[in-house]
Amino acid sequence: MNGEIDELKEALNRAVRYDPKFQTIASEGEAQKEKDTSADSKLNDAVINLENEIADLNNKRSMADQQANQSYQDFLTAQREEHEAWLNSLRNR
């Protein structure tokens, strides 16, 4: 939104370069820009809470990925041990 206001202001400035009345009106457009999230304390708190929740979810996802990888490695180890035990039982017959 702010970018669109800036682009419009620049285009109008190029179109009406020497009109002081327009310059005054264009300058007043700056007041219509959206404020930064930190300007509203409740919005800022909500943004911080969302960022914290996203970080927490990313940590949980990383832990779940690690656990899944460990479980898969445990499965492969058990599968290999089972296969070796089977081969040993064939050799000992």
Secondary structure, DSSP 8 states (H G I E B T S, - for coil): -HHHHHHHHHHHHHHSTT-HHHHHHHHHGGGGS---GGGSHHHHHHHHHHHHHHHHHHHHHHHHHHHHHHHHHHHHHHHHHHHHHHHHHHHT-
